[in-house]
Amino acid sequence: MQKPLSNARKGDLCRIIRFKDTQSKTETMRFGLSAGETVKCIANVGPIIVGKNLITIAVGRNLAEKIYVECE
């Protein structure tokens, strides 16, 4: 089930499905994240902290609400 990244829980593995709009897609691509990639939710307090490979990225809550993911 698709949900915003802002609703992910610590430890969730989430695959990025889509973006709410073009602006959020562009902002997310600046972090090196795109649709189809899998990230791990490290923390969900204030910004959403996600890990991809060996990189840790803090995604602001407003942007995280525009990134739709499927989590395991």
Secondary structure, 3 states (H helix, E strand, C coil): CEEEHHHCCCCCEEEEEEECCHHHHHHHHHCCCCCCCEEEEEEECCCEEEEECCEEEEECHHHHCCEEEEEC
